[in-house]
Amino acid sequence: MSTSAKTEAPTLETRGLMKSFGAVTAAHDITVSVPERAVWSLIGTNGAGKTTFVNMVTGYLHPDQGTILFQGRDITSLGPREVTRAGICRSFQIPQLCSELTVLENVLVALAIADPKPPSFFRKARESEAEDRAMEILKRFRIEEHRGRLMTELSAGVRKLLDIAMSMCGHPKVMLLDEPTSGVAAEEKFPIMDLVMEALAAENVTTLFVEHDMDIVTRYSDRVLAFYDGRIIADDAPDEVLGDPQVQRYVTGTAPAEATS
């Protein structure tokens, strides 16, 4: 019975998260339970509370009230580095890359930061292992051909892929992606998401992504959380959420004229 209970336990769970900035409530009673290997999207207009939720889960903000559990462990008070080392990683809307380094060097830096092992006398062997691992990661995202290029030489799509690839250096169990297709050419968005989802699925990573493109949401999500005014106003399969009158009115702006009068 105990083994079964562990299997059914959610990978990520939040209970009653509350967060205010002065008179503004950015999160009100955010309670979710995300199963292992799920792919969920977070939708909502700017200021709806999506980023606040992501920042709380990843340790960049601490909730005023509530609890965050990862694999049953309370991580509510942990900082970003501790959360990352526990197994929750994130990518950013604007990729966090070092412009003075090559693609390969950026991944090597990410691997060094993620490596829990202390410095070793066998430095050359460790460096060789790290380079092999870096190339594995680049190949998984099919950007190995860019390994010697600087950031200024890359398209927006390749930068996005590199940022997510670097987030994978810590072997995450949960990945939070902040608008993975924003700023990329229209013809790149589906190929990029195909690569990202394939890479994350291969590692059995539970994935939550913030997205404004409803085509991406519909195509890649198992489930959608719709945020409005710091609250979750809908939580269901994509078709159900996108057909919800409140979501159409406050999130997608697709409500019939008579529904908004």
Backbone bond lengths (Angstrom), bond angles and torsions (degrees), N, CA, C in turn:
res aa  C-N    CA-C-N  psi(-1)  N-CA   C-N-CA  omega(-1)  CA-C   N-CA-C  phi
1 M - - - 1.467 - - 1.511 111.73 -
2 S 1.321 117.97 -40.17 1.456 120.03 -178.18 1.512 111.53 -65.71
3 T 1.364 117.61 -36.06 1.468 120.25 178.21 1.513 110.59 -65.15
4 S 1.341 117.02 -42.11 1.457 121.51 178.71 1.513 110.88 -62.37
5 A 1.334 117.02 -41.54 1.468 120.79 -179.51 1.510 110.81 -61.90
6 K 1.347 116.85 -39.83 1.458 119.97 179.55 1.515 111.24 -65.88
7 T 1.340 116.76 -39.03 1.457 121.10 -178.82 1.518 110.80 -64.14
8 E 1.332 117.06 -37.89 1.452 121.26 -175.80 1.527 112.85 -84.10
9 A 1.296 117.96 -11.98 1.467 120.72 -178.82 1.525 110.30 -65.15
10 P 1.335 117.94 142.22 1.463 119.92 178.81 1.526 111.67 -66.42
11 T 1.321 115.14 149.50 1.461 119.49 174.80 1.522 110.52 -70.41
12 L 1.332 116.07 -44.60 1.465 122.26 -179.60 1.513 108.90 -129.67
13 E 1.328 115.27 133.41 1.462 120.13 -179.30 1.522 109.69 -141.27
14 T 1.319 116.00 136.05 1.472 119.99 172.56 1.522 107.89 -123.45
15 R 1.330 114.81 142.01 1.457 120.78 -177.80 1.522 110.34 -128.11
16 G 1.314 115.27 110.74 1.459 121.14 172.09 1.515 115.22 60.19
17 L 1.331 117.74 40.00 1.469 119.77 -178.75 1.526 111.18 -67.10
18 M 1.326 115.19 131.92 1.461 122.43 178.15 1.526 107.91 -129.37
19 K 1.332 116.22 137.74 1.460 120.33 176.66 1.517 109.34 -153.09
20 S 1.348 115.08 126.76 1.463 120.98 178.59 1.510 109.93 -125.87
21 F 1.332 114.83 148.82 1.459 122.73 172.74 1.520 106.12 -121.88
22 G 1.334 116.08 96.38 1.452 119.38 -173.11 1.517 110.03 64.67
23 A 1.339 116.43 -125.63 1.462 120.90 -179.19 1.528 112.62 -85.70
24 V 1.321 117.09 -3.42 1.466 121.10 -176.94 1.531 110.06 -94.82
25 T 1.318 116.44 122.94 1.460 121.63 175.74 1.518 108.35 -91.44
26 A 1.330 116.19 110.68 1.464 121.21 -177.39 1.517 112.48 -91.07
27 A 1.333 117.32 -19.65 1.463 121.72 177.00 1.512 108.17 -148.41
28 H 1.324 115.95 127.02 1.459 120.48 -178.95 1.523 109.00 -129.35
29 D 1.320 116.36 109.22 1.456 123.54 174.75 1.537 111.90 53.28
30 I 1.342 116.45 52.94 1.462 120.75 179.92 1.526 108.86 -82.37
31 T 1.310 115.28 108.51 1.460 122.22 -177.80 1.524 109.05 -125.07
32 V 1.323 116.85 115.07 1.466 121.51 179.53 1.523 109.54 -139.10
33 S 1.317 116.14 157.53 1.453 122.35 178.30 1.520 107.70 -138.23
34 V 1.343 116.25 105.97 1.457 122.21 -172.25 1.526 110.04 -101.46
35 P 1.337 117.97 118.68 1.464 119.92 -178.94 1.530 112.18 -75.91
36 E 1.307 115.04 165.11 1.467 121.53 179.62 1.528 110.41 -62.40
37 R 1.341 115.60 138.75 1.465 125.43 176.60 1.525 113.45 66.83
38 A 1.328 118.13 14.00 1.466 121.07 176.78 1.519 110.45 -70.98
39 V 1.327 115.41 156.67 1.467 121.84 171.72 1.524 106.75 -127.31
40 W 1.331 115.50 104.10 1.459 121.80 -177.47 1.524 110.08 -115.50
41 S 1.320 115.72 147.07 1.461 119.98 173.92 1.519 110.24 -113.96
42 L 1.329 114.68 152.56 1.459 123.31 178.23 1.513 107.45 -116.38
43 I 1.327 116.61 121.88 1.455 120.17 -179.04 1.526 109.81 -122.97
44 G 1.330 115.43 160.95 1.454 121.27 -179.78 1.515 109.21 153.10
45 T 1.316 116.88 157.02 1.450 120.69 178.31 1.527 110.12 -70.84
46 N 1.326 117.04 168.88 1.463 120.71 177.16 1.530 109.73 -58.83
47 G 1.325 116.37 132.80 1.459 121.24 -179.44 1.516 114.19 86.51
48 A 1.332 117.49 5.97 1.463 120.35 -177.17 1.522 112.79 -76.54
49 G 1.344 117.24 -21.03 1.461 120.22 178.75 1.516 114.66 121.18
50 K 1.325 117.18 -0.36 1.469 120.54 -178.67 1.517 112.18 -61.95
51 T 1.326 116.65 -51.14 1.464 120.90 -176.97 1.521 111.01 -67.20
52 T 1.316 117.20 -36.00 1.471 120.11 175.96 1.517 109.99 -60.19
53 F 1.322 116.57 -43.13 1.465 120.65 177.71 1.532 111.07 -61.02
54 V 1.324 116.75 -48.41 1.464 121.00 179.59 1.525 110.57 -61.11
55 N 1.329 116.91 -43.05 1.463 120.66 -179.56 1.522 112.36 -64.50
56 M 1.319 117.30 -34.09 1.463 119.59 177.36 1.525 110.95 -71.05
57 V 1.317 116.73 -43.11 1.470 120.18 -179.62 1.522 111.14 -63.43
58 T 1.337 117.38 -35.09 1.466 121.20 -176.30 1.526 113.30 -94.64
59 G 1.329 118.22 5.80 1.456 120.96 172.89 1.505 116.26 86.80
60 Y 1.343 117.65 1.98 1.470 119.95 179.21 1.526 111.25 -76.88
61 L 1.318 116.96 -23.35 1.457 123.45 172.56 1.521 108.22 -132.20
62 H 1.327 116.32 148.50 1.454 120.29 173.59 1.528 108.57 -108.33
63 P 1.327 117.31 133.72 1.463 119.04 -179.60 1.519 111.93 -65.96
64 D 1.329 116.09 152.00 1.462 120.34 173.66 1.525 110.61 -71.20
65 Q 1.314 115.78 -33.63 1.457 122.43 176.06 1.524 108.14 -145.06
66 G 1.333 115.76 161.13 1.445 120.54 174.90 1.521 113.33 104.80
67 T 1.314 114.84 176.57 1.452 122.06 -173.42 1.526 110.67 -135.37
68 I 1.336 115.99 141.85 1.456 122.65 174.58 1.524 107.44 -118.82
69 L 1.330 116.40 124.42 1.456 121.99 -179.81 1.522 110.16 -117.85
70 F 1.324 116.23 132.82 1.459 121.93 174.97 1.519 108.44 -121.96
71 Q 1.332 115.95 116.01 1.464 122.17 -175.26 1.528 110.89 51.51
72 G 1.340 115.09 39.55 1.461 121.76 177.81 1.513 115.14 84.05
73 R 1.328 117.62 -6.41 1.467 121.88 -178.07 1.526 110.04 -95.22
74 D 1.307 117.55 134.43 1.462 122.49 177.40 1.529 109.46 -74.64
75 I 1.350 117.11 113.66 1.471 121.73 -179.76 1.523 111.43 -114.80
76 T 1.331 116.43 15.30 1.462 120.97 -173.20 1.520 113.20 -54.29
77 S 1.316 117.90 -38.93 1.468 121.19 -173.64 1.527 113.66 -95.72
78 L 1.327 118.42 1.39 1.464 120.41 -177.32 1.526 111.64 -75.98
79 G 1.341 116.15 150.03 1.445 122.28 174.79 1.513 111.53 -85.43
80 P 1.351 117.80 174.55 1.472 121.58 -175.44 1.522 114.33 -56.04
81 R 1.328 117.68 -44.33 1.467 119.30 -177.34 1.527 111.11 -67.16
82 E 1.328 116.39 -39.47 1.470 119.81 178.76 1.526 111.04 -66.94
83 V 1.326 116.55 -38.45 1.464 120.29 178.24 1.527 110.21 -64.92
84 T 1.347 116.22 -42.10 1.464 120.36 178.89 1.521 110.48 -61.59
85 R 1.321 116.37 -45.59 1.460 119.45 -179.75 1.521 112.36 -67.86
86 A 1.326 116.90 -24.80 1.467 119.63 176.11 1.521 111.16 -71.13
87 G 1.361 116.69 -28.31 1.461 119.19 177.22 1.504 115.72 131.46
88 I 1.352 117.93 12.40 1.465 121.68 176.85 1.523 108.40 -114.55
89 C 1.324 116.73 119.75 1.465 121.51 -178.53 1.519 110.17 -121.89
90 R 1.329 116.01 166.07 1.455 120.15 -179.84 1.523 110.53 -144.84
91 S 1.312 115.12 155.92 1.459 121.52 167.15 1.522 106.75 -114.44
92 F 1.331 116.26 167.31 1.460 120.51 -173.50 1.525 111.04 -117.14
93 Q 1.347 115.36 156.43 1.460 120.86 177.05 1.524 110.05 -58.95
94 I 1.337 116.54 -42.37 1.460 122.21 172.55 1.518 106.81 -103.06
95 P 1.336 118.25 112.80 1.471 120.64 -175.14 1.520 113.21 -52.46
96 Q 1.338 115.52 136.72 1.458 122.90 -178.90 1.530 109.29 -93.63
97 L 1.327 116.57 78.33 1.460 122.14 -174.40 1.526 110.58 -120.08
98 C 1.318 115.80 152.64 1.463 120.73 176.29 1.521 108.78 -91.36
99 S 1.315 116.91 114.12 1.465 121.58 -173.40 1.520 113.13 -68.83
100 E 1.341 117.84 -19.98 1.463 120.60 -177.75 1.525 113.12 -88.39
101 L 1.338 116.65 -3.86 1.461 121.05 -179.82 1.526 110.57 -108.97
102 T 1.320 115.85 158.10 1.452 120.62 175.10 1.529 109.70 -76.79
103 V 1.314 115.39 170.99 1.456 121.27 177.32 1.526 110.41 -56.78
104 L 1.324 116.91 -48.96 1.465 120.78 -179.73 1.518 110.96 -62.37
105 E 1.323 117.58 -42.35 1.467 121.01 -179.32 1.521 111.37 -64.35
106 N 1.333 117.98 -36.68 1.464 120.75 176.90 1.522 110.82 -61.26
107 V 1.331 116.88 -42.92 1.464 120.23 179.83 1.524 110.22 -67.94
108 L 1.318 117.33 -38.87 1.467 120.21 178.36 1.529 111.21 -62.37
109 V 1.322 116.71 -38.94 1.470 120.35 176.46 1.527 109.82 -63.22
110 A 1.335 116.70 -44.29 1.465 120.20 179.61 1.523 111.05 -62.50
111 L 1.325 116.80 -38.81 1.468 120.42 178.04 1.526 111.21 -65.33
112 A 1.329 116.47 -40.26 1.462 120.44 179.69 1.526 111.12 -64.00
113 I 1.329 116.46 -40.04 1.466 120.44 178.87 1.520 110.70 -66.69
114 A 1.336 115.88 -38.31 1.465 120.07 -177.22 1.519 113.49 -78.90
115 D 1.350 117.25 -17.33 1.457 121.58 -175.13 1.531 110.94 -72.03
116 P 1.333 118.51 116.61 1.465 120.42 -179.84 1.519 113.15 -78.89
117 K 1.342 117.67 -10.06 1.455 120.66 -176.35 1.537 110.33 -75.27
118 P 1.334 117.95 143.85 1.465 120.74 176.27 1.518 110.54 -72.32
119 P 1.345 118.10 164.61 1.463 120.42 176.08 1.520 111.50 -53.67
120 S 1.342 115.89 147.93 1.458 120.84 -174.64 1.525 110.73 -124.49
121 F 1.368 116.23 152.65 1.459 120.42 173.61 1.534 110.56 -68.66
122 F 1.339 116.07 -24.18 1.454 120.84 -179.64 1.528 109.30 -87.71
123 R 1.319 115.00 57.85 1.456 120.24 -171.24 1.522 112.88 -64.83
124 K 1.340 117.81 -42.76 1.454 119.74 -177.80 1.520 111.27 -63.26
125 A 1.343 116.47 -41.10 1.462 120.03 177.77 1.518 110.53 -62.57
126 R 1.339 116.92 -43.26 1.456 121.56 179.31 1.521 110.63 -63.21
127 E 1.356 116.71 -41.00 1.452 120.71 179.51 1.526 110.93 -64.78
128 S 1.332 116.39 -38.62 1.460 120.62 178.12 1.524 110.93 -65.05
129 E 1.346 116.91 -42.34 1.452 121.42 177.69 1.529 110.62 -62.11
130 A 1.321 116.17 -42.75 1.462 120.62 -178.92 1.522 110.75 -64.25
131 E 1.329 117.48 -41.11 1.463 120.05 -179.95 1.522 110.97 -66.71
132 D 1.332 116.68 -38.50 1.463 119.72 176.65 1.530 110.65 -62.52
133 R 1.327 115.51 -43.66 1.471 120.15 179.28 1.527 110.26 -65.09
134 A 1.328 117.58 -40.82 1.457 121.34 179.04 1.525 110.88 -60.64
135 M 1.315 116.46 -42.58 1.459 120.09 179.56 1.534 110.92 -67.14
136 E 1.316 117.47 -35.65 1.463 120.74 175.96 1.537 110.16 -59.18
137 I 1.333 114.80 -45.23 1.466 120.07 -178.93 1.526 110.48 -64.55
138 L 1.322 117.30 -44.60 1.465 120.53 179.69 1.525 111.05 -63.04
139 K 1.326 116.99 -38.70 1.471 120.34 178.99 1.525 111.05 -67.33
140 R 1.326 116.38 -37.24 1.463 119.35 179.48 1.522 110.84 -61.23
141 F 1.327 116.44 -34.58 1.467 120.15 178.53 1.536 112.14 -97.15
142 R 1.326 115.85 6.51 1.468 123.68 175.49 1.529 112.63 56.62
143 I 1.317 115.38 41.86 1.465 120.02 176.69 1.528 110.96 -124.63
144 E 1.353 116.69 20.28 1.464 119.65 -178.06 1.524 112.25 -64.62
145 E 1.334 117.46 -25.88 1.462 119.94 179.94 1.529 112.15 -66.36
146 H 1.331 116.41 -17.78 1.471 121.19 -179.51 1.524 112.40 -95.05
147 R 1.327 118.70 8.79 1.473 121.19 -168.89 1.527 113.97 -57.41
148 G 1.328 118.49 -30.39 1.458 121.04 -177.68 1.519 114.42 -96.31
149 R 1.336 117.37 5.24 1.464 121.09 -176.14 1.527 111.99 -93.17
150 L 1.342 114.57 151.34 1.457 121.03 174.61 1.525 109.92 -84.76
151 M 1.334 117.32 164.99 1.455 121.68 -177.33 1.527 112.28 -59.96
152 T 1.337 116.87 -35.20 1.468 120.64 -178.14 1.518 112.32 -66.36
153 E 1.316 117.52 -14.13 1.462 121.74 -178.80 1.523 112.75 -97.25
154 L 1.311 116.98 1.27 1.464 120.79 -173.58 1.524 111.98 -103.08
155 S 1.319 116.37 148.65 1.462 121.25 172.14 1.524 109.27 -73.28
156 A 1.336 116.02 164.05 1.467 120.64 179.10 1.527 110.65 -60.23
157 G 1.327 116.51 -36.71 1.455 119.87 -179.70 1.516 112.82 -65.13
158 V 1.327 117.13 -42.58 1.467 120.75 178.98 1.524 110.07 -66.76
159 R 1.328 117.37 -37.40 1.470 119.96 177.13 1.521 110.86 -61.77
160 K 1.321 116.62 -41.76 1.467 120.17 177.46 1.522 110.78 -60.47
161 L 1.332 115.66 -46.98 1.463 119.60 -179.24 1.523 111.02 -62.52
162 L 1.332 116.65 -40.10 1.456 120.04 179.46 1.525 111.16 -64.53
163 D 1.315 117.51 -42.54 1.463 121.08 179.41 1.531 110.71 -60.13
164 I 1.325 116.60 -43.56 1.465 120.18 179.17 1.525 110.27 -69.51
165 A 1.340 116.59 -39.12 1.468 120.32 177.43 1.526 110.68 -59.55
166 M 1.333 116.92 -41.75 1.461 120.21 178.80 1.524 111.40 -65.03
167 S 1.341 116.76 -33.76 1.461 120.05 177.50 1.524 111.79 -66.04
168 M 1.329 116.47 -23.25 1.464 121.08 179.94 1.529 112.52 -78.79
169 C 1.316 117.43 -8.90 1.468 120.48 -176.65 1.523 112.48 -62.56
170 G 1.318 117.15 -25.58 1.456 120.63 -178.83 1.510 114.52 -90.07
171 H 1.348 117.72 12.42 1.470 122.33 -178.81 1.528 110.80 51.15
172 P 1.329 118.30 58.82 1.468 119.75 -176.30 1.519 112.96 -69.42
173 K 1.327 114.16 152.44 1.459 121.59 170.39 1.527 110.18 -96.11
174 V 1.342 115.84 -26.79 1.460 122.41 176.98 1.527 108.07 -130.74
175 M 1.335 116.28 134.21 1.463 121.42 177.98 1.519 108.99 -123.65
176 L 1.330 116.38 132.41 1.460 122.08 174.58 1.517 107.99 -113.67
177 L 1.325 116.13 121.36 1.454 122.61 -177.25 1.528 109.24 -109.32
178 D 1.323 116.10 127.95 1.462 120.91 -179.53 1.524 109.12 -99.35
179 E 1.328 116.03 102.23 1.463 123.31 178.59 1.531 112.04 49.49
180 P 1.316 117.54 66.19 1.463 120.58 -174.93 1.520 115.35 -63.71
181 T 1.346 118.43 -16.00 1.472 119.09 179.61 1.526 113.21 -111.76
182 S 1.336 117.99 4.42 1.467 118.52 -178.95 1.523 110.51 -68.63
183 G 1.321 116.19 139.31 1.459 121.33 175.90 1.516 114.90 81.61
184 V 1.328 118.22 -1.22 1.463 119.65 179.68 1.523 109.23 -99.83
185 A 1.326 116.27 158.51 1.454 121.26 179.65 1.521 110.50 -62.80
186 A 1.329 116.43 147.99 1.467 121.17 -176.33 1.518 111.92 -55.70
187 E 1.338 116.35 -38.82 1.460 119.25 -177.76 1.522 113.03 -73.39
188 E 1.353 117.04 -11.39 1.466 120.84 -179.45 1.526 113.38 -92.23
189 K 1.342 117.63 -20.12 1.465 119.05 -166.82 1.523 113.02 -63.60
190 F 1.325 118.85 -43.88 1.459 119.23 -179.59 1.528 112.56 -72.01
191 P 1.343 119.09 -43.63 1.472 118.12 175.04 1.526 113.05 -58.27
192 I 1.348 117.37 -38.46 1.462 120.58 178.64 1.528 110.51 -64.91
193 M 1.327 116.68 -47.46 1.462 119.27 -179.85 1.526 111.72 -65.36
194 D 1.326 116.99 -35.82 1.472 119.31 176.28 1.524 110.58 -59.02
195 L 1.334 116.65 -46.30 1.463 121.19 179.30 1.519 111.67 -63.16
196 V 1.323 116.36 -45.92 1.465 121.12 -177.81 1.520 110.84 -63.26
197 M 1.326 116.69 -48.29 1.463 119.99 -178.34 1.530 111.81 -65.14
198 E 1.325 116.12 -37.53 1.471 120.29 177.32 1.526 110.80 -63.32
199 A 1.340 116.44 -44.78 1.461 120.93 -178.91 1.526 111.37 -65.47
200 L 1.317 117.45 -42.55 1.465 120.95 -179.13 1.529 111.04 -69.45
201 A 1.332 116.65 -39.51 1.464 120.04 178.72 1.522 111.42 -64.25
202 A 1.336 115.86 -36.67 1.470 120.00 -179.98 1.524 111.73 -62.52
203 E 1.342 116.86 -27.36 1.466 121.98 179.33 1.529 112.30 -100.70
204 N 1.349 116.85 7.34 1.475 121.89 -179.62 1.524 112.46 57.00
205 V 1.328 115.94 40.05 1.465 121.32 -177.51 1.530 110.25 -87.95
206 T 1.305 116.14 127.44 1.461 121.57 171.35 1.530 107.79 -71.02
207 T 1.331 117.03 132.12 1.460 120.34 -170.33 1.520 112.24 -127.49
208 L 1.336 116.11 131.55 1.462 122.75 170.10 1.516 107.34 -124.06
209 F 1.332 117.18 129.48 1.459 118.27 179.88 1.525 111.48 -132.84
210 V 1.340 113.64 137.18 1.462 121.75 175.12 1.520 107.44 -83.24
211 E 1.323 117.04 131.88 1.462 118.76 -176.18 1.527 111.01 -154.25
212 H 1.341 115.76 140.61 1.464 121.89 176.12 1.523 112.03 -102.60
213 D 1.318 117.24 -13.71 1.455 122.02 -178.75 1.530 108.67 -87.11
214 M 1.326 116.63 109.96 1.458 120.16 -175.37 1.529 112.67 -70.22
215 D 1.328 117.80 -22.90 1.464 119.58 174.07 1.528 110.22 -65.23
216 I 1.327 116.53 -40.45 1.465 121.18 177.38 1.526 110.05 -66.64
217 V 1.326 115.97 -44.10 1.467 120.98 -179.98 1.526 110.96 -58.23
218 T 1.318 116.04 -48.27 1.465 120.90 -177.25 1.520 111.86 -65.76
219 R 1.319 116.26 -39.20 1.465 120.44 -173.69 1.525 113.51 -75.88
220 Y 1.340 117.37 -33.11 1.468 118.92 -169.85 1.527 115.58 -113.94
221 S 1.322 119.12 -10.76 1.472 120.64 -174.40 1.523 112.50 -91.11
222 D 1.337 116.21 141.27 1.467 121.61 165.31 1.522 109.62 -79.87
223 R 1.335 114.38 -34.49 1.458 121.43 -172.24 1.523 108.76 -151.08
224 V 1.326 116.58 153.23 1.463 121.56 -177.59 1.528 109.86 -127.75
225 L 1.334 115.75 133.67 1.467 122.06 170.02 1.519 107.38 -105.69
226 A 1.318 117.23 120.22 1.460 121.84 178.81 1.527 109.30 -102.16
227 F 1.338 115.93 122.37 1.458 122.27 -177.91 1.530 109.91 -102.92
228 Y 1.344 114.55 142.65 1.460 120.60 172.14 1.525 108.08 -154.16
229 D 1.323 116.30 127.08 1.464 121.97 175.95 1.530 111.94 54.88
230 G 1.345 116.75 40.42 1.453 121.30 176.64 1.515 114.79 79.25
231 R 1.321 117.90 6.53 1.460 121.99 -178.63 1.532 110.35 -123.06
232 I 1.310 116.56 157.40 1.457 121.24 169.54 1.526 107.29 -90.82
233 I 1.333 116.31 115.17 1.471 120.26 -176.54 1.524 112.03 -98.59
234 A 1.337 117.56 -11.42 1.463 120.66 175.73 1.521 108.41 -156.46
235 D 1.328 115.47 143.26 1.461 121.91 -177.87 1.520 107.33 -150.00
236 D 1.354 115.90 99.34 1.460 118.71 -174.68 1.526 108.89 -168.27
237 A 1.330 116.56 -171.60 1.456 122.11 175.24 1.525 109.77 -62.66
238 P 1.338 118.55 154.39 1.476 120.76 -175.50 1.526 114.77 -51.80
239 D 1.318 118.15 -48.93 1.466 120.23 -177.79 1.523 111.92 -61.44
240 E 1.336 116.17 -38.95 1.462 120.04 -179.99 1.523 111.05 -67.02
241 V 1.324 116.65 -44.58 1.465 120.24 -178.13 1.529 110.83 -67.55
242 L 1.307 117.01 -46.03 1.470 119.52 -177.76 1.522 112.41 -70.11
243 G 1.333 117.44 -16.55 1.458 121.29 174.39 1.511 113.66 -93.68
244 D 1.327 117.45 -2.90 1.462 121.94 -179.47 1.531 110.29 -71.42
245 P 1.344 118.37 129.64 1.472 120.75 -177.73 1.528 113.83 -56.87
246 Q 1.355 117.27 -39.16 1.469 119.32 179.19 1.530 111.34 -65.59
247 V 1.340 116.61 -39.71 1.460 120.57 178.64 1.523 109.97 -66.23
248 Q 1.314 116.71 -41.81 1.455 120.28 178.66 1.526 111.49 -64.03
249 R 1.300 116.49 -34.15 1.472 120.10 -178.92 1.524 112.43 -78.82
250 Y 1.356 116.66 -47.02 1.462 120.22 -170.41 1.528 114.91 -99.90
251 V 1.333 118.10 -15.00 1.458 120.30 -174.95 1.513 111.95 -116.03
252 T 1.326 116.94 -59.42 1.470 119.47 -173.16 1.513 113.85 -91.73
253 G 1.364 116.71 -16.60 1.457 119.17 -179.57 1.504 113.76 67.53
254 T 1.332 117.35 28.90 1.457 120.99 -176.64 1.531 112.24 -110.09
255 A 1.332 117.12 10.56 1.465 120.01 -179.27 1.525 109.87 -65.99
256 P 1.341 118.23 142.72 1.456 120.99 175.15 1.509 111.04 -57.56
257 A 1.308 117.68 152.04 1.468 122.48 -175.49 1.515 111.68 -56.19
258 E 1.347 116.90 -39.71 1.455 118.48 -177.82 1.512 113.80 -68.23
259 A 1.365 116.33 -22.76 1.466 120.73 -179.00 1.512 111.10 -78.09
260 T 1.324 117.93 -19.88 1.456 120.65 -177.37 1.517 112.92 -103.82
261 S 1.319 117.20 0.78 1.466 120.07 -177.88 1.515 110.72 -82.83
